[in-house]
């Protein structure tokens, strides 16, 4: 289990940390425009897929979770897997994606309350969350891994980490990573942050000893700071990710059909190679 270069992102996020606090209410300001291209929403749905007739679909994104979503500072445009995937979904279904920046804290509840038509934020499919929202079919399975400083020598895996009571683990509040951490460590050894960039900044500064996060996101941070960061150990837990919708949404089935078409055409593989490879780098 969210852009600009890691160092710039972390510095910006850390500077804001003192002024930020966790909130249960997501922001409703429009996300920076995605680089959709001239034809991203103009093409009609194919004959084999539902046609949504140009309908606007509001999609909540955090813009703080690379490689899924982030803001390219040089263009002020939203970018990432979520943007590219939803641009393609709406191209196939003849809809218009409207991205809304929202905090992770409260995002699922906000979608359940129909404040947004959907949310895309690397969201793990769980039974508890499915009580509040409807999920699309899973579009990727990801492993939870430990992100550490490159020179780390005190531990090699999660078992070693758990065994050393002096070590502190960072992660993001309200995530499945945080829930996994609670099953492995007492809460006094867990430091939860509002967003993962804060956690990664704390790791680089030595305030925590490792960060538990989805490998796909961890690869983005490693790719931008390979001299300082590394992913270590075997996968700790494997999760499937999906988009979320208000209960009973009529978008679930069309989106599932679009995802199936993207899987068949190779588009999902193309996006995986672009964003989830070990060499993924955020825009400078």
C-alpha positions as a Markdown table, in Angstrom:
| # | Residue | x | y | z |
|---|---|---|---|---|
| 1 | Unk | 0.0 | 0.0 | 0.0 |
| 2 | Unk | -0.3 | 8.2 | -2.6 |
| 3 | Unk | 5.2 | 13.2 | -7.8 |
| 4 | Unk | 8.1 | 15.3 | -7.4 |
| 5 | Unk | 11.6 | 14.1 | -6.3 |
| 6 | Unk | 11.6 | 12.4 | -2.9 |
| 7 | Unk | 13.9 | 14.9 | -1.2 |
| 8 | Unk | 11.8 | 17.8 | -2.4 |
| 9 | Unk | 8.6 | 16.0 | -1.4 |
| 10 | Unk | 9.9 | 15.0 | 2.0 |
| 11 | Unk | 11.2 | 18.5 | 2.7 |
| 12 | Unk | 7.9 | 20.0 | 1.8 |
| 13 | Unk | 5.9 | 17.5 | 3.8 |
| 14 | Unk | 8.2 | 17.8 | 6.9 |
| 15 | Unk | 8.0 | 21.6 | 6.7 |
| 16 | Unk | 4.2 | 21.3 | 6.8 |
| 17 | Unk | 4.2 | 18.7 | 9.6 |
| 18 | Unk | 4.2 | 21.2 | 12.4 |
| 19 | Unk | 1.1 | 22.8 | 11.0 |
| 20 | Unk | -0.7 | 19.6 | 10.1 |
| 21 | Unk | -2.8 | 17.3 | 12.2 |
| 22 | Unk | -4.9 | 14.2 | 11.4 |
| 23 | Unk | -8.4 | 15.1 | 10.3 |
| 24 | Unk | -11.4 | 12.9 | 9.9 |
| 25 | Unk | -12.7 | 15.2 | 7.1 |
| 26 | Unk | -11.1 | 15.0 | 3.7 |
| 27 | Unk | -10.4 | 18.2 | 1.9 |
| 28 | Unk | -12.6 | 18.9 | -1.1 |
| 29 | Unk | -10.3 | 21.2 | -3.1 |
| 30 | Unk | -9.8 | 20.0 | -6.7 |
| 31 | Unk | -6.6 | 18.0 | -7.2 |
| 32 | Unk | -4.1 | 19.5 | -9.7 |
| 33 | Unk | -5.1 | 18.7 | -13.2 |
| 34 | Unk | -3.9 | 15.4 | -14.5 |
| 35 | Unk | -1.9 | 15.3 | -17.7 |
| 36 | Unk | -4.7 | 13.5 | -19.6 |
| 37 | Unk | -3.7 | 14.4 | -23.1 |
| 38 | Unk | -6.1 | 15.7 | -25.7 |
| 39 | Unk | -7.9 | 12.4 | -26.3 |
| 40 | Unk | -8.0 | 11.0 | -22.8 |
| 41 | Unk | -11.8 | 11.6 | -22.3 |
| 42 | Unk | -12.9 | 12.3 | -25.9 |
| 43 | Unk | -13.2 | 8.8 | -27.2 |
| 44 | Unk | -16.6 | 7.1 | -26.9 |
| 45 | Unk | -16.9 | 3.7 | -25.1 |
| 46 | Unk | -16.2 | 0.7 | -27.3 |
| 47 | Unk | -19.1 | -1.4 | -28.4 |
| 48 | Unk | -18.2 | -4.1 | -25.9 |
| 49 | Unk | -18.2 | -1.8 | -22.9 |
| 50 | Unk | -20.9 | 0.4 | -21.2 |
| 51 | Unk | -21.1 | 4.0 | -22.5 |
| 52 | Unk | -21.4 | 6.5 | -19.6 |
| 53 | Unk | -22.3 | 9.3 | -22.0 |
| 54 | Unk | -19.6 | 11.7 | -20.9 |
| 55 | Unk | -20.6 | 11.6 | -17.3 |
| 56 | Unk | -18.3 | 13.3 | -14.8 |
| 57 | Unk | -16.8 | 10.9 | -12.2 |
| 58 | Unk | -15.3 | 12.5 | -9.1 |
| 59 | Unk | -12.3 | 10.5 | -7.8 |
| 60 | Unk | -10.6 | 11.2 | -4.5 |
| 61 | Unk | -6.8 | 11.0 | -4.5 |
| 62 | Unk | -4.4 | 11.8 | -1.7 |
| 63 | Unk | -1.6 | 13.2 | -3.9 |
| 64 | Unk | 0.8 | 12.0 | -1.3 |
| 65 | Unk | 1.3 | 8.3 | -2.2 |
| 66 | Unk | 3.8 | 7.7 | -5.0 |
| 67 | Unk | 3.7 | 5.9 | -7.4 |
| 68 | Unk | -0.1 | 5.9 | -7.2 |
| 69 | Unk | -0.7 | 9.6 | -7.0 |
| 70 | Unk | 1.5 | 12.7 | -6.6 |
| 71 | Unk | 2.0 | 16.2 | -7.9 |
| 72 | Unk | 4.7 | 17.0 | -10.4 |
| 73 | Unk | 6.1 | 20.3 | -9.1 |
| 74 | Unk | 7.5 | 21.3 | -12.4 |
| 75 | Unk | 4.0 | 21.1 | -14.1 |
| 76 | Unk | 1.7 | 21.4 | -11.1 |
| 77 | Unk | -0.2 | 18.4 | -12.6 |
| 78 | Unk | -1.4 | 15.3 | -10.8 |
| 79 | Unk | 0.4 | 12.2 | -12.0 |
| 80 | Unk | 0.8 | 8.5 | -11.1 |
| 81 | Unk | -0.8 | 5.1 | -11.6 |
| 82 | Unk | -4.2 | 6.2 | -10.4 |
| 83 | Unk | -4.4 | 9.1 | -12.8 |
| 84 | Unk | -3.3 | 7.0 | -15.8 |
| 85 | Unk | -5.5 | 4.2 | -14.9 |
| 86 | Unk | -8.6 | 6.3 | -14.4 |
| 87 | Unk | -7.9 | 8.3 | -17.6 |
| 88 | Unk | -7.9 | 5.1 | -19.5 |
| 89 | Unk | -11.0 | 3.8 | -17.7 |
| 90 | Unk | -12.9 | 6.9 | -18.6 |
| 91 | Unk | -11.6 | 6.8 | -22.2 |
| 92 | Unk | -13.0 | 3.3 | -22.5 |
| 93 | Unk | -16.3 | 4.1 | -20.8 |
| 94 | Unk | -16.8 | 7.6 | -22.1 |
| 95 | Unk | -16.7 | 9.4 | -18.8 |
| 96 | Unk | -14.8 | 12.5 | -17.5 |
| 97 | Unk | -12.5 | 11.9 | -14.5 |
| 98 | Unk | -12.6 | 14.8 | -12.0 |
| 99 | Unk | -9.8 | 14.4 | -9.5 |
| 100 | Unk | -10.4 | 15.7 | -5.9 |
| 101 | Unk | -7.6 | 16.0 | -3.4 |
| 102 | Unk | -8.5 | 14.4 | -0.1 |
| 103 | Unk | -6.7 | 13.3 | 3.0 |
| 104 | Unk | -6.3 | 9.6 | 3.6 |
| 105 | Unk | -7.8 | 10.1 | 7.0 |
| 106 | Unk | -11.5 | 9.9 | 6.4 |
| 107 | Unk | -11.4 | 9.1 | 2.7 |
| 108 | Unk | -13.2 | 5.8 | 3.0 |
| 109 | Unk | -15.9 | 7.2 | 5.1 |
| 110 | Unk | -16.3 | 10.2 | 2.7 |
| 111 | Unk | -16.8 | 7.8 | -0.2 |
| 112 | Unk | -19.3 | 5.8 | 1.8 |
| 113 | Unk | -21.1 | 9.1 | 2.5 |
| 114 | Unk | -21.2 | 9.8 | -1.3 |
| 115 | Unk | -19.0 | 12.8 | -1.1 |
| 116 | Unk | -17.0 | 11.3 | -4.0 |
| 117 | Unk | -18.0 | 8.9 | -6.8 |
| 118 | Unk | -14.9 | 6.8 | -6.2 |
| 119 | Unk | -11.5 | 6.9 | -4.6 |
| 120 | Unk | -8.1 | 5.7 | -5.9 |
| 121 | Unk | -5.3 | 5.6 | -3.3 |
| 122 | Unk | -3.7 | 2.2 | -3.3 |
| 123 | Unk | -6.6 | 1.0 | -1.1 |
| 124 | Unk | -6.4 | -2.6 | 0.3 |
| 125 | Unk | -9.5 | -4.7 | -0.1 |
| 126 | Unk | -10.7 | -5.7 | 3.4 |
| 127 | Unk | -13.9 | -7.1 | 4.9 |
| 128 | Unk | -14.2 | -4.2 | 7.4 |
| 129 | Unk | -13.9 | -1.6 | 4.6 |
| 130 | Unk | -16.3 | -3.5 | 2.5 |
| 131 | Unk | -19.0 | -2.8 | 5.1 |
| 132 | Unk | -18.7 | 0.9 | 4.3 |
| 133 | Unk | -18.0 | 0.9 | 0.6 |
| 134 | Unk | -18.1 | -1.3 | -2.5 |
| 135 | Unk | -14.8 | -2.4 | -4.1 |
| 136 | Unk | -13.9 | -2.9 | -7.7 |
| 137 | Unk | -12.2 | -6.1 | -8.7 |
| 138 | Unk | -8.6 | -6.1 | -7.5 |
| 139 | Unk | -6.2 | -4.6 | -10.0 |
| 140 | Unk | -2.9 | -5.5 | -8.3 |
| 141 | Unk | -1.6 | -7.6 | -5.4 |
| 142 | Unk | 1.2 | -6.0 | -3.4 |
| 143 | Unk | 3.5 | -7.1 | -0.6 |
| 144 | Unk | 4.1 | -5.3 | 2.6 |
| 145 | Unk | 7.9 | -4.8 | 3.1 |
| 146 | Unk | 10.3 | -3.0 | 5.4 |
| 147 | Unk | 11.9 | 0.2 | 4.1 |
| 148 | Unk | 15.2 | 1.0 | 5.9 |
| 149 | Unk | 18.2 | 3.2 | 5.6 |
| 150 | Unk | 20.7 | 1.8 | 3.1 |
| 151 | Unk | 23.4 | 1.3 | 5.8 |
| 152 | Unk | 21.2 | -0.6 | 8.1 |
| 153 | Unk | 23.0 | -3.6 | 9.7 |
| 154 | Unk | 21.1 | -4.2 | 13.0 |
| 155 | Unk | 18.4 | -6.4 | 11.4 |
| 156 | Unk | 17.7 | -8.2 | 8.1 |
| 157 | Unk | 14.0 | -8.9 | 8.3 |
| 158 | Unk | 10.9 | -8.4 | 10.3 |
| 159 | Unk | 11.7 | -11.2 | 12.8 |
| 160 | Unk | 15.0 | -9.5 | 13.6 |
| 161 | Unk | 13.2 | -6.2 | 14.0 |
| 162 | Unk | 10.5 | -7.6 | 16.4 |
| 163 | Unk | 13.2 | -9.2 | 18.5 |
| 164 | Unk | 15.0 | -6.0 | 19.2 |
| 165 | Unk | 12.9 | -4.0 | 21.7 |
| 166 | Unk | 14.9 | -0.8 | 21.1 |
| 167 | Unk | 13.8 | -0.5 | 17.5 |
| 168 | Unk | 10.8 | 1.7 | 16.5 |
| 169 | Unk | 8.7 | 1.2 | 13.4 |
| 170 | Unk | 7.1 | 4.0 | 11.3 |
| 171 | Unk | 4.0 | 3.7 | 9.2 |
| 172 | Unk | 0.9 | 5.6 | 8.2 |
| 173 | Unk | -2.2 | 5.8 | 10.4 |
| 174 | Unk | -5.4 | 4.2 | 9.2 |
| 175 | Unk | -3.7 | 1.8 | 6.7 |
| 176 | Unk | -3.4 | -1.9 | 6.6 |
| 177 | Unk | 0.3 | -1.4 | 7.1 |
| 178 | Unk | -0.5 | 0.1 | 10.5 |
| 179 | Unk | -2.9 | -2.8 | 11.3 |
| 180 | Unk | -0.2 | -5.3 | 10.4 |
| 181 | Unk | 2.3 | -3.5 | 12.6 |
| 182 | Unk | -0.1 | -3.7 | 15.5 |
| 183 | Unk | -0.2 | -7.5 | 15.2 |
| 184 | Unk | 3.6 | -7.7 | 15.4 |
| 185 | Unk | 4.7 | -5.0 | 17.8 |
| 186 | Unk | 3.4 | -3.3 | 21.0 |
| 187 | Unk | 2.0 | 0.1 | 20.1 |
| 188 | Unk | 4.7 | 2.0 | 22.0 |
| 189 | Unk | 7.1 | 0.7 | 19.3 |
| 190 | Unk | 5.0 | 2.0 | 16.5 |
| 191 | Unk | 5.0 | 5.7 | 15.3 |
| 192 | Unk | 2.1 | 6.4 | 13.0 |
| 193 | Unk | 2.2 | 9.4 | 10.7 |
| 194 | Unk | -0.5 | 11.2 | 8.8 |
| 195 | Unk | 1.2 | 10.5 | 5.4 |
| 196 | Unk | 3.9 | 8.2 | 4.3 |
| 197 | Unk | 6.3 | 11.0 | 3.2 |
| 198 | Unk | 6.4 | 12.0 | 6.9 |
| 199 | Unk | 7.3 | 8.5 | 7.9 |
| 200 | Unk | 10.0 | 8.3 | 5.2 |
| 201 | Unk | 11.4 | 11.7 | 6.4 |
| 202 | Unk | 11.5 | 10.4 | 9.9 |
| 203 | Unk | 13.4 | 7.3 | 8.7 |
| 204 | Unk | 16.0 | 9.3 | 6.9 |
| 205 | Unk | 16.4 | 11.5 | 9.9 |
| 206 | Unk | 16.9 | 8.5 | 12.2 |
| 207 | Unk | 13.7 | 9.1 | 14.2 |
| 208 | Unk | 12.4 | 5.6 | 13.3 |
| 209 | Unk | 14.4 | 2.6 | 12.4 |
| 210 | Unk | 12.2 | 1.2 | 9.6 |
| 211 | Unk | 9.0 | 2.0 | 7.8 |
| 212 | Unk | 6.4 | -0.7 | 7.0 |
| 213 | Unk | 4.7 | 0.1 | 3.7 |
| 214 | Unk | 3.5 | -1.5 | 0.4 |
| 215 | Unk | 6.4 | -2.6 | -1.8 |
| 216 | Unk | 5.1 | -0.7 | -4.8 |
| 217 | Unk | 5.3 | 2.6 | -2.9 |
| 218 | Unk | 8.6 | 1.7 | -1.3 |
| 219 | Unk | 10.1 | 1.2 | -4.7 |
| 220 | Unk | 9.3 | 4.8 | -5.6 |
| 221 | Unk | 11.1 | 6.1 | -2.5 |
| 222 | Unk | 14.1 | 3.7 | -3.2 |
| 223 | Unk | 14.2 | 4.7 | -6.8 |
| 224 | Unk | 14.5 | 8.4 | -5.9 |
| 225 | Unk | 17.0 | 7.9 | -3.1 |
| 226 | Unk | 18.8 | 4.6 | -3.8 |
| 227 | Unk | 21.9 | 5.8 | -1.9 |
| 228 | Unk | 20.0 | 6.2 | 1.3 |
| 229 | Unk | 17.1 | 3.7 | 1.3 |
| 230 | Unk | 16.5 | 0.0 | 0.6 |
| 231 | Unk | 13.7 | -2.6 | 0.9 |
| 232 | Unk | 14.7 | -5.6 | 2.9 |
| 233 | Unk | 13.4 | -9.0 | 4.0 |
| 234 | Unk | 10.7 | -11.3 | 2.7 |
| 235 | Unk | 7.1 | -10.0 | 2.2 |
| 236 | Unk | 5.4 | -9.6 | 5.5 |
| 237 | Unk | 1.8 | -9.7 | 4.2 |
| 238 | Unk | 0.3 | -9.7 | 0.7 |
| 239 | Unk | -2.8 | -7.6 | -0.1 |
| 240 | Unk | -5.0 | -7.0 | -3.1 |
| 241 | Unk | -5.8 | -3.4 | -4.0 |
| 242 | Unk | -9.1 | -2.0 | -5.5 |
| 243 | Unk | -11.0 | 1.2 | -6.2 |
| 244 | Unk | -13.8 | 2.1 | -3.8 |
| 245 | Unk | -17.3 | 3.4 | -4.4 |
| 246 | Unk | -20.4 | 4.3 | -2.4 |
| 247 | Unk | -22.5 | 1.3 | -1.6 |
| 248 | Unk | -24.7 | 0.3 | -4.5 |
| 249 | Unk | -22.8 | 2.5 | -7.0 |
| 250 | Unk | -23.7 | 1.9 | -10.6 |
| 251 | Unk | -20.0 | 2.5 | -11.5 |
| 252 | Unk | -18.7 | -0.7 | -10.0 |
| 253 | Unk | -19.6 | -3.1 | -12.9 |
| 254 | Unk | -18.6 | -0.7 | -15.7 |
| 255 | Unk | -15.2 | -0.1 | -14.0 |
| 256 | Unk | -14.8 | -3.8 | -13.5 |
| 257 | Unk | -15.4 | -4.3 | -17.2 |
| 258 | Unk | -12.9 | -1.6 | -18.1 |
| 259 | Unk | -10.3 | -3.2 | -15.8 |
| 260 | Unk | -10.9 | -6.5 | -17.5 |
| 261 | Unk | -10.4 | -4.9 | -20.9 |
| 262 | Unk | -7.2 | -3.2 | -19.7 |
| 263 | Unk | -5.9 | -6.5 | -18.4 |
| 264 | Unk | -6.7 | -8.2 | -21.8 |
| 265 | Unk | -5.2 | -5.4 | -23.8 |
| 266 | Unk | -2.0 | -5.3 | -21.8 |
| 267 | Unk | -2.6 | -1.8 | -20.5 |
| 268 | Unk | -2.4 | -2.9 | -16.8 |
| 269 | Unk | 0.9 | -4.5 | -17.5 |
| 270 | Unk | 2.1 | -1.4 | -19.2 |
| 271 | Unk | 1.2 | 0.7 | -16.2 |
| 272 | Unk | 2.8 | -1.8 | -13.8 |
| 273 | Unk | 6.0 | -1.6 | -15.8 |
| 274 | Unk | 5.9 | 2.2 | -15.8 |
| 275 | Unk | 5.2 | 2.8 | -12.1 |
| 276 | Unk | 5.8 | -0.4 | -10.1 |
| 277 | Unk | 9.2 | -1.5 | -11.4 |
| 278 | Unk | 12.2 | -1.3 | -9.1 |
| 279 | Unk | 13.6 | 1.5 | -11.2 |
| 280 | Unk | 10.6 | 3.8 | -10.9 |
| 281 | Unk | 11.6 | 7.4 | -10.3 |
| 282 | Unk | 9.4 | 10.4 | -9.5 |
| 283 | Unk | 9.7 | 13.4 | -11.9 |
| 284 | Unk | 12.5 | 15.8 | -11.0 |
